[in-house]
Amino acid sequence: MTLVSWLDGRADLTPDHMAVVCDDVRLSYRALARQVHAAAHHLKHALGVGRGDRVALLAMNRPEYLVLLFACARLGAILTPLNWRLAPPEHRVILADAEPRVLILEPEFAETAALAAAALPDCRQVRLPLALGDAVAMPHDPAVGDDTRLLIVYTSGTTGQPKGAVLTHGALTWNAVNAIAAHDLTGADRVLTTIPMFHVGGLNMQTVPALRVGATVYLHRRFDPAATLAAIRDHRITLTVLVPAQLATLVDHPDWPAADLTSLRLVTTGSSVVPPSLIEPWHARGVTVINIYGATETAPIATALAPSEARRKIGSCGKAALHCAVRVVDDAGRDVAAGVRGEVLVRGPNLLLEYWRRPEATREALVDGWFRSGDVGHVDDDGFLYIDDRKKDVIISGGENVYPAEIEAVLAELPEIAEAAVVPRPHPKWGEVPVAVVVRRADAALTAARVLQAFDGRIARFKHPHAVVFVERLPRTAMGKVQKFKLRKLIDTSLSPPGRGSG
C-alpha cells in the first residue's frame, strides 16, 4: 500500500478528528487531506512537478512538512528535506546533488536561497507559507506503487560527503507498520514531535505512523525544554521521541521536579548509545522509556525494546521490529555467538532502495538484501540487541551525525597545521562532542582559538570541535593509519571533564 490512500481514508473514517496541531494551526483529517490535494494541484500545475521530480524543503517543523510529503506521494514526486542546521555552503552541495525542480523554504534561509539561485538557475523557489487555492480533488498518478521513490534523506558518509538515502512508498509504509506495533499506536494517542522532521526519526518514528492510525500529532517548531514539559501537561501527550541529549536536558530543567508526566505512557529514544543513567530518572517518575535502533537507511525502525522489558533490559535496543530481521556478524559475515561483538545487519521491506546517484555506495551498503549498518553490537543470551560502538567513523552529538573526515578537511586547509585528526569525547549533555587533535607545523604560532575560528560559516555549528589538543605527532600504525583509540585516551587525560551545560 502506498501513502496515497492514507489521508483520503482517514478523511472518510474520522473527518473531524484532529490530525495536526502546530502553534495556532489546527488541522482535522478532512482539512489536512484537502490541503494535500491543493498542494499536489499547485505543485503539478503551477510549478510543473511530476513523477520523479525532487521537491526540496528547508524549514523547521511545521504542518507543510506533512502536507508536502503526502502531496509528493500523490504525484510520484520525491520530497527532499534539508537539515536547517547546516551552513548554506553545505545546502548548496546537497542541492547540486539532488537537482530539485522546486526549493520550498522559509524566508529566514535567504542566504541558502541566494546560493541555490546562483547554482541552480532552473530550480523554482517558493517561500513558505504556500499560497494554495481552493481544495481541488487531485487524482493520484496511477503509476505510483510501493517501489516508487518518495524521500531522499541526506546523511554524510565516512568521507564527509553527503549521501542521499532513497526511501520508497513501501519503505515508509512498512516502517509505519513496525512503528505502530512497537508503540501500540492507536487513534486515541496524542504524539508530540520536537525532533526536526528532516530526520527520519522526527518524521517516521512516530509522526507519519500516527497519521496512519488516526492519532493527533502536536508539532513544535524546534525543541524547547520548558515548552515540551508544558505541552505534555496541557495536551495530555501520550507518546514522544526524545534523543539522549533531550532526555538529559529535560531532567536538568527547573520545571522537571513539578512536571506533570501522568499522561505520558511511553518515551522512545535512540540515535546513539543511550546510557541507563539517562533513562533511570524517567523510570523513577513512572514513565517507560524504550530504545529503538535504526538508521536513515532503515526508515528508521530496525529493532525495538518492548515496553514490558524496558526496566529488565534497560540499555538494550530490544529485538527485530515486526517486519525486520537482524543479524550480528563477524568480518567474514558469519553470525556470532551471544555476547560476542560484531557488525549489525538489517533486512526488511523498510530498507532504502539506493543512495541517490551512488551505485557503488549502494552495493557496499546492501549485500544480499542485508543493510550493513557499520554499527558494532551484540545480543545477550535472551536475544536482546545492544549497540556497543560504531564501525563507521561517526560521532553522534545531540542526535546529529558528525563525521570526523568533514572536520578534518577544514583543518587540512590551515597552513599552520601539519596533520590533524578528530575523535569523539563523551559529554554529559550531548552524548559525544568532536575534539580536534592537531600537530602544528614547525615554528607555527597557532592557537586553539585560531583553529576554532576556521570553522565559522564553513560547517554547521554542531559539527565544530569543542576543544583543540596540540600534540607533537599523531600515533599511526605500520600502514600509516591514525590510531584513534590512542587519541581518545590522550584527550581523556589532557582535558578537564566537561560540565553539564558546557559547549
C-alpha positions as CSV (number, residue, x, y, z in Angstrom):
1,M,0.0,0.0,0.0
2,T,1.3,3.5,-0.9
3,L,0.9,6.6,1.1
4,V,-1.6,8.0,-1.4
5,S,-4.6,6.4,0.2
6,W,-3.8,7.1,3.8
7,L,-5.3,10.5,4.3
8,D,-8.2,10.0,1.9
9,G,-9.2,7.0,4.0
10,R,-8.7,8.9,7.3
11,A,-10.7,11.9,6.0
12,D,-13.6,9.4,5.3
13,L,-13.3,7.5,8.6
14,T,-12.6,10.2,11.1
15,P,-13.0,13.6,9.2
16,D,-13.4,15.8,12.3
17,H,-10.7,14.2,14.4
18,M,-7.7,16.4,14.9
19,A,-4.7,15.4,12.8
20,V,-2.0,18.1,13.3
21,V,-1.7,20.9,15.8
22,C,1.2,23.4,15.5
23,D,1.1,26.8,17.2
24,D,-2.3,28.3,16.2
25,V,-2.8,25.9,13.3
26,R,-5.2,23.1,13.9
27,L,-6.0,20.7,11.0
28,S,-8.6,17.9,11.2
29,Y,-8.1,14.9,9.0
30,R,-10.6,16.4,6.5
31,A,-8.7,19.7,6.4
32,L,-5.3,18.0,6.1
33,A,-6.5,15.9,3.2
34,R,-7.9,19.0,1.5
35,Q,-4.5,20.8,1.9
36,V,-2.7,17.8,0.5
37,H,-4.9,17.8,-2.6
38,A,-4.5,21.6,-3.0
39,A,-0.7,21.3,-2.6
40,A,-0.5,18.5,-5.1
41,H,-2.5,20.5,-7.6
42,H,-0.2,23.6,-7.0
43,L,3.0,21.5,-7.4
44,K,1.8,20.0,-10.6
45,H,0.0,22.8,-12.4
46,A,1.8,25.9,-11.1
47,L,5.3,24.5,-10.6
48,G,5.5,21.7,-13.1
49,V,6.3,18.9,-10.7
50,G,5.8,15.4,-12.0
51,R,6.8,11.8,-11.2
52,G,10.4,11.5,-10.2
53,D,11.0,15.3,-9.7
54,R,12.6,16.3,-6.4
55,V,10.9,18.9,-4.2
56,A,13.5,20.3,-1.7
57,L,12.2,21.6,1.6
58,L,14.1,23.8,4.0
59,A,12.1,24.6,7.1
60,M,11.7,24.0,10.8
61,N,8.9,21.7,11.8
62,R,5.5,22.9,10.5
63,P,2.4,21.3,9.0
64,E,3.6,21.8,5.5
65,Y,6.2,19.1,6.0
66,L,3.4,16.6,6.2
67,V,1.3,18.3,3.5
68,L,4.2,18.2,1.1
69,L,5.1,14.6,1.9
70,F,1.6,13.4,1.0
71,A,1.3,15.8,-1.9
72,C,4.5,14.4,-3.4
73,A,3.2,10.9,-2.8
74,R,0.1,11.7,-5.0
75,L,2.4,12.9,-7.8
76,G,5.1,10.3,-7.6
77,A,7.5,13.1,-6.8
78,I,10.3,12.9,-4.2
79,L,10.4,15.1,-1.1
80,T,14.0,16.1,-0.2
81,P,14.1,17.7,3.3
82,L,17.1,19.7,4.1
83,N,18.8,20.0,7.5
84,W,18.2,23.6,8.6
85,R,21.2,23.3,11.0
86,L,23.6,23.0,8.1
87,A,25.5,26.0,6.7
88,P,24.4,27.5,3.4
89,P,27.5,26.1,1.5
90,E,26.5,22.6,2.8
91,H,23.0,23.1,1.5
92,R,24.4,24.1,-1.9
93,V,26.3,20.7,-2.1
94,I,23.2,18.8,-1.4
95,L,21.0,20.8,-3.8
96,A,23.6,20.3,-6.5
97,D,23.4,16.6,-6.0
98,A,19.6,16.3,-5.7
99,E,18.9,18.8,-8.5
100,P,15.3,19.6,-7.3
101,R,12.8,21.2,-9.6
102,V,11.5,23.2,-6.7
103,L,13.0,24.6,-3.5
104,I,10.4,25.4,-0.9
105,L,11.8,27.3,2.1
106,E,11.1,29.6,5.0
107,P,12.2,33.3,4.5
108,E,14.9,33.1,7.1
109,F,17.0,30.9,4.9
110,A,17.7,33.7,2.4
111,E,21.4,33.0,2.2
112,T,20.8,29.4,1.0
113,A,18.2,30.7,-1.4
114,A,20.7,33.1,-3.0
115,L,23.3,30.3,-3.3
116,A,20.7,27.9,-4.8
117,A,19.6,30.6,-7.3
118,A,23.2,31.0,-8.5
119,A,24.0,27.3,-8.6
120,L,20.6,26.0,-9.9
121,P,19.0,28.7,-12.1
122,D,16.3,26.3,-13.3
123,C,15.2,25.5,-9.8
124,R,12.0,27.3,-8.9
125,Q,11.9,28.8,-5.4
126,V,8.8,29.2,-3.3
127,R,8.6,30.9,0.1
128,L,6.5,29.4,2.9
129,P,3.7,29.6,3.7
130,L,2.3,28.1,0.5
131,A,-0.3,30.2,-1.3
132,L,-2.8,27.4,-2.0
133,G,-6.0,27.9,-3.8
134,D,-9.3,26.2,-3.0
135,A,-9.1,22.5,-2.4
136,V,-9.4,20.6,-5.7
137,A,-9.6,16.8,-5.8
138,M,-6.3,15.8,-7.2
139,P,-6.2,12.3,-8.7
140,H,-3.0,10.4,-7.9
141,D,-0.6,9.2,-10.5
142,P,-1.7,5.6,-11.2
143,A,1.9,4.6,-11.8
144,V,2.8,5.2,-8.2
145,G,3.5,1.9,-6.3
146,D,5.3,0.5,-3.4
147,D,8.6,0.8,-5.2
148,T,8.1,4.4,-6.2
149,R,10.7,6.8,-4.7
150,L,9.2,9.2,-2.1
151,L,12.0,10.5,0.1
152,I,15.7,11.4,-0.3
153,V,17.2,12.0,3.2
154,Y,20.8,13.1,3.1
155,T,23.3,11.6,5.6
156,S,27.0,12.2,5.4
157,G,29.2,9.3,4.7
158,T,32.6,8.4,6.3
159,T,34.3,10.6,3.7
160,G,32.3,13.6,4.9
161,Q,30.4,13.8,1.6
162,P,26.6,13.7,1.9
163,K,24.7,10.7,0.5
164,G,21.0,10.7,-0.2
165,A,19.2,7.7,1.1
166,V,16.3,7.0,-1.1
167,L,13.2,5.7,0.7
168,T,10.1,4.4,-1.2
169,H,6.4,4.3,-0.5
170,G,6.8,0.8,0.6
171,A,9.7,1.6,3.0
172,L,7.6,4.2,4.7
173,T,4.5,2.0,4.8
174,W,6.3,-1.0,6.4
175,N,8.2,1.3,8.8
176,A,4.8,2.7,9.9
177,V,3.6,-0.9,10.5
178,N,6.8,-1.5,12.6
179,A,6.2,1.7,14.5
180,I,2.6,1.0,15.2
181,A,3.5,-2.4,16.6
182,A,6.4,-1.1,18.6
183,H,4.4,1.7,20.2
184,D,0.9,0.1,20.3
185,L,-0.2,3.2,18.4
186,T,-3.9,3.9,18.2
187,G,-6.2,6.8,17.1
188,A,-6.5,7.8,20.8
189,D,-2.8,8.7,21.1
190,R,-1.5,12.2,21.2
191,V,2.0,12.4,19.8
192,L,4.4,15.2,20.4
193,T,7.1,15.8,17.8
194,T,10.0,18.0,18.8
195,I,12.8,16.3,16.8
196,P,13.4,18.0,13.4
197,M,11.4,16.3,10.7
198,F,14.4,16.5,8.3
199,H,15.5,13.4,10.3
200,V,13.7,10.1,9.7
201,G,13.5,9.9,13.5
202,G,11.4,13.1,13.6
203,L,9.3,12.3,10.5
204,N,9.0,8.5,10.6
205,M,9.5,7.2,14.2
206,Q,6.0,8.3,15.3
207,T,4.7,11.3,13.3
208,V,3.8,9.7,10.0
209,P,2.8,6.4,11.6
210,A,0.4,8.4,13.9
211,L,-1.4,9.6,10.8
212,R,-1.7,6.1,9.6
213,V,-3.8,5.1,12.6
214,G,-5.7,8.4,13.0
215,A,-3.9,9.8,16.1
216,T,-3.2,13.5,16.7
217,V,0.3,15.0,16.2
218,Y,1.4,18.1,18.0
219,L,4.4,19.7,16.3
220,H,6.9,22.0,17.9
221,R,8.9,24.2,15.5
222,R,12.0,23.3,17.4
223,F,12.9,21.7,20.8
224,D,12.4,23.9,23.9
225,P,12.5,22.0,27.2
226,A,10.0,24.3,29.0
227,A,7.6,24.2,26.1
228,T,8.0,20.4,25.9
229,L,7.1,19.8,29.5
230,A,4.2,22.3,29.3
231,A,2.9,20.5,26.1
232,I,3.0,17.1,27.8
233,R,0.9,18.6,30.7
234,D,-1.5,20.8,28.7
235,H,-2.2,18.4,25.8
236,R,-2.0,15.2,27.8
237,I,0.6,13.8,25.4
238,T,0.9,10.0,25.4
239,L,3.9,9.4,23.1
240,T,7.0,11.3,22.2
241,V,10.5,10.7,20.8
242,L,13.5,12.2,22.7
243,V,17.1,11.8,21.7
244,P,19.5,11.2,24.6
245,A,20.5,14.9,24.8
246,Q,16.8,15.9,25.2
247,L,16.3,13.3,27.9
248,A,19.2,14.9,29.9
249,T,18.1,18.5,29.2
250,L,14.5,17.9,30.4
251,V,15.7,16.1,33.6
252,D,18.0,19.1,34.3
253,H,15.3,21.7,33.7
254,P,14.0,23.6,36.7
255,D,10.4,22.6,35.7
256,W,11.2,18.9,35.9
257,P,10.5,18.2,39.6
258,A,6.9,19.5,39.3
259,A,6.3,18.4,35.7
260,D,3.0,16.6,35.2
261,L,4.0,13.4,33.2
262,T,1.0,11.3,34.2
263,S,-0.4,11.2,30.6
264,L,2.9,10.0,29.1
265,R,2.7,6.3,28.6
266,L,5.9,5.9,26.6
267,V,9.0,7.8,25.6
268,T,11.1,6.4,22.7
269,T,14.8,7.2,22.4
270,G,17.7,6.2,20.2
271,S,20.0,7.7,17.6
272,S,23.1,6.7,19.6
273,V,24.2,4.5,22.5
274,V,21.9,5.5,25.4
275,P,23.4,5.0,28.9
276,P,21.0,3.7,31.5
277,S,21.8,6.8,33.6
278,L,19.7,8.9,31.2
279,I,16.8,6.6,31.3
280,E,16.6,5.9,35.0
281,P,15.3,9.4,36.1
282,W,12.3,8.8,33.7
283,H,11.6,5.4,35.1
284,A,11.7,6.9,38.6
285,R,8.9,9.2,37.5
286,G,6.8,6.3,36.3
287,V,7.5,6.9,32.6
288,T,8.5,4.0,30.5
289,V,11.4,4.6,28.1
290,I,12.2,2.3,25.2
291,N,15.2,2.3,22.9
292,I,14.7,1.8,19.2
293,Y,17.6,1.1,16.9
294,G,17.8,2.0,13.3
295,A,19.3,4.4,10.8
296,T,18.3,6.7,8.0
297,E,18.7,3.8,5.7
298,T,16.1,1.7,7.7
299,A,13.5,4.4,7.6
300,P,14.4,4.2,10.7
301,I,13.0,1.4,12.8
302,A,15.0,-1.9,12.8
303,T,14.7,-3.1,16.3
304,A,12.6,-2.0,19.3
305,L,12.6,-2.8,23.0
306,A,9.1,-3.9,24.2
307,P,7.7,-1.6,26.9
308,S,7.2,-4.7,29.1
309,E,11.0,-5.3,29.0
310,A,12.1,-1.6,29.4
311,R,13.2,-2.0,33.0
312,R,14.6,-5.5,32.9
313,K,16.6,-4.9,29.7
314,I,17.5,-1.2,30.2
315,G,20.1,-0.2,27.7
316,S,19.1,-2.7,25.1
317,C,17.6,-1.9,21.7
318,G,15.3,-4.9,22.0
319,K,14.7,-7.4,19.2
320,A,14.0,-7.1,15.5
321,A,11.0,-5.0,14.6
322,L,7.8,-6.8,13.4
323,H,8.8,-6.9,9.7
324,C,12.6,-6.8,10.1
325,A,15.4,-9.3,10.6
326,V,18.7,-8.6,12.4
327,R,22.0,-10.4,12.5
328,V,25.3,-9.7,14.2
329,V,28.2,-11.0,12.2
330,D,32.0,-11.1,12.2
331,D,34.3,-9.7,9.5
332,A,33.7,-12.9,7.4
333,G,29.9,-12.4,7.5
334,R,29.3,-15.3,9.9
335,D,26.8,-15.0,12.7
336,V,28.5,-14.6,16.1
337,A,27.5,-16.2,19.4
338,A,25.6,-14.4,22.2
339,G,27.9,-11.9,23.9
340,V,30.3,-11.6,21.0
341,R,30.5,-8.3,19.2
342,G,30.1,-7.9,15.5
343,E,28.6,-5.7,12.8
344,V,24.8,-5.3,12.9
345,L,23.0,-6.2,9.7
346,V,19.3,-5.4,9.0
347,R,16.9,-6.8,6.4
348,G,13.3,-5.8,5.7
349,P,10.9,-4.0,3.4
350,N,11.7,-0.7,5.1
351,L,15.3,-0.5,3.8
352,L,16.5,2.2,1.5
353,L,16.2,1.5,-2.2
354,E,19.6,3.1,-3.0
355,Y,21.8,6.0,-2.4
356,W,20.9,8.7,-4.8
357,R,23.2,8.5,-7.8
358,R,25.7,6.5,-5.9
359,P,25.6,2.9,-7.2
360,E,29.0,1.9,-5.7
361,A,27.9,3.1,-2.2
362,T,24.6,1.2,-2.7
363,R,26.4,-2.0,-3.5
364,E,28.6,-1.6,-0.4
365,A,25.7,-1.0,1.9
366,L,23.2,-3.6,0.6
367,V,24.7,-7.1,0.4
368,D,22.4,-10.0,-0.5
369,G,19.4,-8.0,0.8
370,W,21.0,-7.0,4.1
371,F,21.9,-3.5,5.1
372,R,25.4,-3.2,6.6
373,S,24.9,-0.7,9.4
374,G,28.5,-0.2,10.3
375,D,27.5,-0.4,13.9
376,V,29.0,-2.9,16.3
377,G,26.7,-4.7,18.7
378,H,26.0,-8.0,20.5
379,V,23.0,-9.9,21.6
380,D,22.6,-11.4,25.1
381,D,21.5,-14.9,25.9
382,D,17.9,-13.9,25.6
383,G,18.4,-12.5,22.1
384,F,18.2,-8.8,23.0
385,L,20.4,-6.5,21.0
386,Y,22.9,-4.0,22.5
387,I,24.8,-1.4,20.5
388,D,28.4,-1.1,21.7
389,D,30.2,1.1,19.2
390,R,30.3,2.2,15.6
391,K,32.5,0.8,12.9
392,K,32.0,3.8,10.8
393,D,33.9,6.8,11.9
394,V,30.9,8.8,13.1
395,I,30.3,10.9,16.2
396,I,26.7,11.3,17.3
397,S,26.3,14.6,19.1
398,G,22.8,15.6,20.4
399,G,21.2,13.2,17.9
400,E,23.2,14.6,14.9
401,N,25.7,12.7,12.9
402,V,29.1,14.3,12.9
403,Y,31.8,12.8,10.6
404,P,35.4,13.4,11.5
405,A,36.5,13.5,7.9
406,E,34.4,16.5,7.2
407,I,36.0,18.4,10.1
408,E,39.5,17.1,9.2
409,A,39.0,18.5,5.7
410,V,38.7,22.0,7.2
411,L,41.7,21.6,9.4
412,A,43.8,20.4,6.4
413,E,43.3,23.8,4.8
414,L,45.0,25.7,7.6
415,P,48.7,26.2,6.6
416,E,49.9,26.2,10.2
417,I,48.7,22.6,10.7
418,A,50.9,19.7,9.7
419,E,48.4,17.0,10.4
420,A,45.2,16.6,12.4
421,A,42.6,14.1,13.5
422,V,39.2,14.3,15.1
423,V,37.9,11.9,17.7
424,P,34.8,11.9,20.0
425,R,34.8,12.8,23.6
426,P,31.9,11.7,26.0
427,H,29.7,14.6,27.0
428,P,27.0,14.5,29.7
429,K,24.6,16.6,27.7
430,W,25.3,15.9,24.0
431,G,26.4,12.3,24.4
432,E,29.6,12.9,22.4
433,V,31.3,16.0,21.0
434,P,34.2,16.3,18.5
435,V,37.7,17.2,19.6
436,A,40.5,18.2,17.2
437,V,43.9,16.7,17.8
438,V,46.4,18.9,16.0
439,V,50.1,18.8,15.1
440,R,51.5,22.3,14.4
441,R,53.9,23.0,11.6
442,A,57.4,23.9,12.8
443,D,57.6,27.5,14.2
444,A,53.8,28.0,13.6
445,A,52.2,30.3,16.1
446,L,48.8,28.5,16.1
447,T,46.3,28.8,19.0
448,A,43.2,26.9,19.7
449,A,41.1,30.0,19.1
450,R,42.6,30.3,15.6
451,V,41.7,26.7,14.9
452,L,38.2,27.0,16.1
453,Q,37.7,30.3,14.2
454,A,38.4,28.4,10.9
455,F,35.0,26.7,11.2
456,D,32.9,29.8,11.4
457,G,30.5,29.9,8.4
458,R,32.0,26.7,6.9
459,I,30.1,23.9,8.5
460,A,27.2,23.6,10.9
461,R,27.8,24.8,14.5
462,F,27.0,21.4,16.0
463,K,30.0,20.0,14.0
464,H,32.5,22.4,15.3
465,P,35.2,20.9,17.6
466,H,34.5,21.6,21.3
467,A,38.2,21.6,22.1
468,V,41.7,21.5,20.5
469,V,44.5,19.4,21.8
470,F,48.0,20.0,20.4
471,V,50.4,17.1,20.2
472,E,53.9,16.5,18.7
473,R,52.7,13.7,16.4
474,L,49.8,11.5,15.7
475,P,50.1,7.8,16.6
476,R,50.0,5.7,13.5
477,T,50.0,2.0,12.6
478,A,52.7,0.5,10.4
479,M,50.3,1.1,7.5
480,G,50.2,4.8,8.3
481,K,46.6,4.8,9.7
482,V,46.0,7.1,12.7
483,Q,45.4,5.1,15.9
484,K,42.3,7.0,17.1
485,F,41.8,4.8,20.1
486,K,45.1,6.2,21.4
487,L,43.9,9.7,20.7
488,R,40.7,9.1,22.7
489,K,42.8,8.1,25.7
490,L,45.0,11.1,25.2
491,I,42.2,13.6,25.2
492,D,40.7,11.9,28.3
493,T,43.8,12.8,30.2
494,S,44.5,16.2,28.5
495,L,41.2,17.8,29.0
496,S,39.2,18.6,32.1
497,P,35.8,16.9,32.5
498,P,33.1,18.8,30.5
499,G,30.3,20.4,32.6
500,R,26.7,19.6,32.2
501,G,26.0,22.8,30.2
502,S,29.3,23.3,28.6
503,G,29.9,23.6,24.9
